[in-house]
Amino acid sequence: MSIKKPVFTAYEKFVIAILSLLQFTVILDFMVLSPLGAILMPEMGISTSQFGLVVSVYAFSAGTSGLLAAGFADSFDRKKMLLFFYLGFVLGTLFCGVAHTYPLLLCARIITGIFGGVIGSISMAIITDAFRMEVRGRVMGFVQMSFAASQVLGIPIGLYLATSLSWHATFLMIAALAAVIGVLIALKLKPITGHLSRKHDKSAFQHLWHTASNPFYIRGFMATILLATGGFMIMPFSSAFLVNNVLIPETRLSIIFFITGLFTIVTSPILGRLSDRLGKYRIFVFGSLLSMVMVTIYTHLGPNPIWIVILTNVILFMGISSRMISSSALISGVPNAEDRGAYMGINSAIQQVSGGIASFVAGLIVFQPAQNAPLQHYDTVGYVTACTMLITMVMMYLIDREVAKKLNIIHV
């Protein structure tokens, strides 16, 4: 009787786990700003547009640093690059925890973005180096669990600390956790240098230009611009919308995030396996159609019982998770091995800058006539998001065809 070979080795499972934990801290650092918005805006006396700038300035600095680092991304051990930028992220998050004025908080978010924005691209390059395309949906599904875990554990705990102590305590918690994860990476993760055997002779600038000007890569970058628009427009004002429009008390926001995240943790690995089995583009289309419907419903919610809000959130995030997992796995097949670091760096930079622009534009669209008054024009943001999702389906179809054609010739 033959013994079935496991999909992942013990070390591969460690790599997935440590990258998931790392992404948990980075995602939490960004996502926690959304539910903290309802606390930050009145406490600091800032407007919706100023809060939108707090969110977007992280993305702008992350995009700039990601672009500058992309030319060097394939010239060093990926582990060393990961540790360098993660250390900067920890220090930036610590700065957020001690910032007591609006200008200082803006500076702290810029520093955190400079380092945190590069971490995702390095992690993606590591995943693409270490795992073949046939199982990347599963890997992305597990890594995507970090997004859900930030809701189940991080955001509720962060909100509890913010309401019980202060919003500063939330960022101090993230910095402490990230420091522990950084030590584990330094001690346990092996050097990642396989890409150096294909080292190019180009300078950093030439390598960056070679990658940025590749016609096939450009299609991937354009899809990323559209992918980033949706979440970055909806999420920054979601907690303020729930509190002021749907009339959910601040103290009950953590329940919504907890239950939504719990369902996402369960469904993410399943969606990852389905994307490998049924096809990544099919799952992307399913997630996009579901998200378009639910975004429209969500942004039109009025005062409702909390169970309706939870149900809406759960279904919405199921659609968003389907899109994120399948698109990440599919886009990972775009770059050649020698360009992966640079491609992921540019892609991350474009994602951050696009998201920053989207957050800023959302802050201009959404209007709050007075403190604690209902947000106006949040439904317009929903319509814009749904339209970008529709266009993205066309873009991802073209990428899916090209990647399939490429994989028939080159083994990734």
N, C-alpha and C positions, 0 to 999 in steps of 0.2 A: 504493500500500500504506500503510495507516494505522499510525502508531506508537503503541504502547500507552502510555497515560499512567501514570507511576509512581504507586503508592498514596500515597507520601509525598514531599514536596519535600525539598530538601537541608536547609533550616532545620528542618523538622519532624523529620527524622532526628536533627539535633543536639539538639533538645528532648528526644526520646526517650532519646538517649544520655546527656545530662547528668543527666536525672532518674533514669535507671537507675543511674548512678554515685553520685548522691546517696543514693538508696535503698540502694545497696550498703553505704555506710558506716553508715547508720542501722540497717539490719537486722543488719549484722555486729556493731555495738556491743551490740545486745540478744542476738543468738543466740550470741555467743562465750561468754557466761556459762554456757550449758548444758555445753559440753565442758570449760570451766574449772572446773566444779563439783567434779569429781573431784580437782582440785589445790587449789582454794580451801578446801574443807571441812576437810581434814586440816591444811593449812598454817596456817589461822587458828583451827583448833580449834572450828569452829561446827557446829551440828546441821543436820539436813535442814530443820527448820522455820525456822531462822535464814537458811539459804541461800534458802529459798523467799521470805523477806521481802526479801532483796537483789534478787531477781528482780521481785517484785510491787511494791516501793516505787517503782521506775521507772515502772511502769504507772499507779500511783495518781497520782503527780505529773504524768505526761503527760496523764492524763485530766482532772485539775483545770485545768491550763493550757490544754488544748484547749477546754474548756468556756468558760473566761473569755475566750479569744481569739476564740471563734466569733462573738460579736456584732459585732466589728470587722472580721471577715474579708472582708466585701464592700465595705468602705469605703476600701481602700487598694490601690495597685499590688501585685499578687501577687508580683512580683519582689522588691520592697523587703521585704515580709513574710518571704519565703523567706530572704533574706540575713540579716535580723535574727535569726531563730530558728536558722539554721544556724550563725551565729557563736557563739551561746550553747551550741549542741550541741558545737562544737569545744572550747570552754573547759571544759565539763562532762566531756567524755571525757578531756581532759588532766588534770583533777582526779582522775579514776579511776586514771590512770596513776601518780600520785604518792601516792595514799592508802595508808597502811601499817597502819591499824587498821580493825577492823570498823565502828566508828561513823563514821569518816571515809569509808569506802567507801559506807556507807548515804547519807551526805550527798551524796557525789559522784553517786550514782545518782539522787538526787532532783533535783539540778541538771540533770543530763543529760536526765532525763525531762521536766522543765519545758519545755525547748526542743525536744528531739528528738521529743516527742509531737505537736507541732503541724506538723512538717515534712511528714509523710505526708498530712495533710488538705490542706495548701496544694498539694502536688504533684498530688493527685487533682483539685483544683479547676482547676489549670492544664491537666491532661489533658482534663478535661471541657469546658473553654473552647475548647481548641485542636483537638480531634478529634471528628468526628461519630460517632454511635452505631454506624454500620455498620462502623467500623474499630477501635473501642475494644478489642475482643477481641484484635486484633493488638498494639495498644499495650500492653495489660496483659500480654500474653505476653512482650513484650520487657522490660518493667519487672520482671516476675516473674523474669527471668533474673538479676536482681541478687540475689535470694534464693539461687539456685543458685550464682552466682559467689562468694557469701560462703562457701559450703561448699567449692567447688573451689579457690579461692585464699585467701580470708580466713581461714577457720577452720583449715585445715592450717598456714598460715604463722603464725597466732596461736598455735596449739598448739605449733608448733616453737619459737617465741620463748619461750613460757611454760615449756616443759620444758628449753630450752637456757639461757635467761637467768632470767626470772621472769615471772609473770603480768602484772606492771606493763608490761612491754615490749609486750604485745599492745595495750593501750589507747593507749600512746604512738604505736604504728604507725597506728592508726585515726585519731587526732587529726591526725597529719602528713598523711595522705592526704586527709582531709576539708578541711584548710586549702587544699590545692591545688585541689580541686574548687570550693571557695567562690570562689576568685579567678577561675576560668573562668566561673562563673555571673555574677559581677559584671561581667566584661568582655564576654561574648558573648550572654547572654540578653537579649532585648528586653523593654521594659516590657510588662506584661500589664494593660491597663486597660479592656478592652472591657466588662466587667461594670459599670464606673462610669457608663456611659451609661444604665443602668437603675437608677441609684441611688435607693434608697427614702428616704422622709422620716422613717423611724422612728429612735428612739435605738438605741444598741447593745443595751440591755436589751430594748427592744420587738422589735427584729429577732430577737434570740435567742429570745424567747418565741414570736414568730410562727412561727419555724421549728420550735422544739421541740414546739409544740402542734398542728402540722398532722397530721391523722389518717393521711394516706398516708405522711408522713415517719416517723411513729411505728412503722409496720409495718417500715420499713427498719431503724430503730434496734433493734427487737426481734430481727430476723434477725441483726444484727451481734452482739448479745449472745451468741447461740447459736454463731455462727461463731467467735467469739474463744475460746470455752470449750475446744474440742478441742486446738488446738496449744499453748495456754498450760498445759494440764494435763499433756500428754505430754512436751513438750520439756525443761523445766527439769531433769528427773531422768534423761534418756535416757542421758547419758554415764556417770553413776554406776551406772545399771542395767546397761549393757553391761560395765562394768569388774567390778562386784561380783556380778552374777547370771549373765551370759553368759560371764564370765571372759575378756573381750578385754583384752589389755594396754593401758595408757594410751598407749604409744608407737605403737599400731596404730589408734587412734581416727581419726587424720588420714586414713588410707587409706580408711576407711569413708565419711567425710564427702566426701573427694575424688571417689571413684567415684560416690557418690549425686548429688553436685552436678553432675558431668559429664553424667550422664544427664538431669538436670533442665534443664540449659542447652540440650540438644538438643531435648527434648520441649516446653519452654515455648512457643516460637514456634509450633510445630505445634498445640498445644492452643489457643493464641490464635486461629489461623486457623480451626480447627474450630469454635470457639465462635461466630465470626462467620458461618460457613457453615451449620452444622447447627443452631444455636440455643444460646444461652447456658445456658438452663435444662437442656437435654438433657445438655450436657457437665457441668453441675453435678451432676446425678443420677448420671451415670457415675462422677464423682470421689467422690461421697459413698458410694455402694455399695462401691466399691473400697477406700476409706479405712476404712469400718466393718469390713470383713473383715480388712484388714491390721493395723489397730490392735489388734484382738483377738489376732491371731497374734503380733504384735510384743511385746505386754505379757506374753505367756505363754512367751517364749523362755527356754530354759535354756542350759547350756553347749553351744555349737555351733561348727562350723568357721566361720572368718571369711567364707567365700564365701556361706554361707547367710544370715548377718547382712546382708551387702551386698545380696544379692538381695531380702531382705525390705524393707530400707531403700529400695531403688530403687523397688519397686512401691508402697510406702506413700507415698513422696513424689510419685510420679506422680499418685496419687489426690488428695493434698493440693494439688498444683499445679493440677489440674483444677478443684477447688473454689475456690481463691483467684482464679484468672484469670477464670473465668466469673462468680463472684459480684461481683467488683469492677467488671467491665464492666456487669453488670446493675444493680447498685445506683447506678452513676453516672447512670443514666437517671431516677432518682427525683426529684431536686430541680429546680425551675425555675431558669433562668439567674441571676436576681437573688438566689437563696437558696443558690447552690452553695457559696460559701465557708463560710457559717454551717452549712449541712447537713453538709459534710465535716468541719468542726471538731467539731460535736457527735458525729457518727458516730465520729470518731477517738477522742474522749474516752470515749465509751461502750465502744469496742473496748478501749482501754487499761485502763479501770477493770474491765471484765468479765474481761479477761485477768489483771489483777492479783489479783482475787478467786479466779479459777480456779487460779492458781499457788499462792496461799496455801492454798487448800483442798486442793490436791494435796499440799502440804507437810505438811498435817495427816493426810491419808490414808496417805501413804507413810511407812514407819517403818524405821529402820536400828538394830537392837538394839545394835550395836557398830561401831567404826570398821573399815572394809573388810569388814563382814559383808554378806550379800545383802540387798537392799531387800525389805521386806515390803509386800504390798497394792498393788503396782504394777499388778497385773491388775485391781483394782477401778477404778483410774483409767481403764483401757482400756474397761471396761464403761460407765462414765459418759460417756466421750467418744463412744462409738458411739451411745448413746441420744440425745445432743444432736444428732448428725449426722442421725439419723432425723427428729427434730422439725424441724430446719432445712430439710429437703427440702420439707416442707409449707409453711413460711413463705415460702420462695423461690418456690414455685409461685404463691402469691397475689401476690407482688410482680411476677413475670414477667407475669401476666395484666394487672395494672394498668399496668405500663410499656408493654406492647404496645398497650393501649387509648389511653394518653396519646400515644404516638408516631403514632397514626393522625390525631391532631388537631394536635399541635404538633411542629414540626421541631426536634430538638435538635442 
